[in-house]
Amino acid sequence: MRLLLDENLPKRLKLNFSEYEVFTVRDMGCSGVKNGELLKLMLINNFTILLTFHKNLQHQQNFSKYTISVIVLNAEINTYSELTKLSPKIRKLLHMNTLSAGPIVISKNQD
């Protein structure tokens, strides 16, 4: 499973998912690429999941044409110390290995 961390996330967050093949947008040389184009590049490069803090992405893209799962991290701020609190929920979701295409919102207050 290949994961891509959006550029709005701290790059060290990828350390929380060491059991997967994880890259940042910067690692891929895609900094500044618009979301629609980024999703296309993800398909070309065999990524299956995008982790992002971009809460409006789910309303701006037509996910019916993509096979990518987008995990939207819903937290007050996008610092490593805050987002790492969501890592256990994300790992649990990833281990289930039954992610559907499109957006999945992960929040601190959800089970």
C-alpha positions in Angstrom: 0.0 0.0 0.0 1.4 3.3 -1.1 0.5 6.5 0.9 1.1 10.1 -0.1 1.2 12.8 2.5 -0.2 16.1 1.2 2.0 19.1 1.5 -0.2 20.6 4.2 0.9 17.9 6.6 4.1 17.8 8.6 6.6 15.5 6.7 7.6 13.6 9.8 4.1 12.3 10.1 5.2 9.6 7.6 7.3 8.1 10.4 4.0 7.1 12.1 3.3 4.7 9.2 6.6 3.0 8.7 4.9 -0.3 7.9 3.7 1.2 4.6 5.4 2.8 1.6 4.9 6.5 2.5 6.0 9.5 0.5 5.4 13.2 0.9 4.3 15.5 -2.0 7.8 17.1 -1.7 9.5 13.6 -2.0 7.6 13.1 -5.3 8.6 16.5 -6.6 4.9 17.6 -6.7 5.0 20.6 -4.4 2.5 23.2 -5.6 0.6 20.8 -7.9 -3.2 21.4 -7.8 -5.3 18.7 -6.2 -7.0 17.4 -9.4 -3.6 17.0 -11.1 -2.1 15.5 -7.9 -4.8 12.8 -7.9 -4.0 12.0 -11.5 -0.3 11.7 -10.7 -1.1 9.4 -7.8 -2.9 7.0 -10.1 0.1 7.0 -12.5 2.5 6.3 -9.6 0.3 3.6 -8.1 -0.6 5.4 -4.9 -3.8 4.2 -3.2 -4.2 6.7 -0.3 -3.8 10.4 0.1 -3.5 11.8 3.7 -4.5 15.5 3.8 -5.6 18.3 6.1 -7.5 19.9 3.2 -11.0 19.7 4.5 -12.6 21.2 1.3 -11.0 18.7 -1.0 -13.9 16.3 -0.6 -16.2 19.0 -2.0 -13.9 20.2 -4.8 -13.2 16.9 -6.6 -15.3 14.3 -8.4 -14.0 11.1 -6.7 -16.1 8.8 -8.9 -13.3 8.9 -11.5 -10.6 8.0 -9.1 -9.7 4.7 -7.3 -7.9 6.6 -4.5 -8.9 6.8 -0.9 -8.5 10.3 0.6 -8.1 10.4 4.4 -8.9 13.9 5.6 -7.4 14.6 9.0 -9.8 16.7 11.0 -8.0 18.5 13.8 -7.8 22.0 15.2 -4.3 22.6 13.7 -2.0 20.7 11.5 1.0 20.3 13.8 2.7 17.0 14.2 1.9 16.9 17.9 -1.8 17.3 17.1 -2.1 15.1 14.1 -0.1 12.2 15.5 -3.0 11.8 18.0 -5.0 10.6 14.9 -2.4 8.0 13.8 -3.9 5.1 15.8 -7.2 5.6 14.1 -5.6 5.9 10.7 -3.5 2.7 11.2 -6.6 0.9 12.3 -8.4 2.0 9.2 -5.4 1.0 7.0 -5.1 -2.4 8.6 -8.7 -3.2 7.8 -7.6 -3.0 4.1 -11.2 -2.3 2.9 -11.0 1.4 2.1 -13.4 2.7 -0.4 -12.4 5.3 -3.0 -13.1 8.9 -2.1 -12.9 10.9 1.1 -12.8 9.5 4.6 -12.7 12.0 7.5 -10.8 11.1 10.6 -11.5 13.1 13.8 -10.2 13.0 17.3 -13.7 12.6 18.7 -14.9 9.8 16.5 -14.5 6.1 17.4 
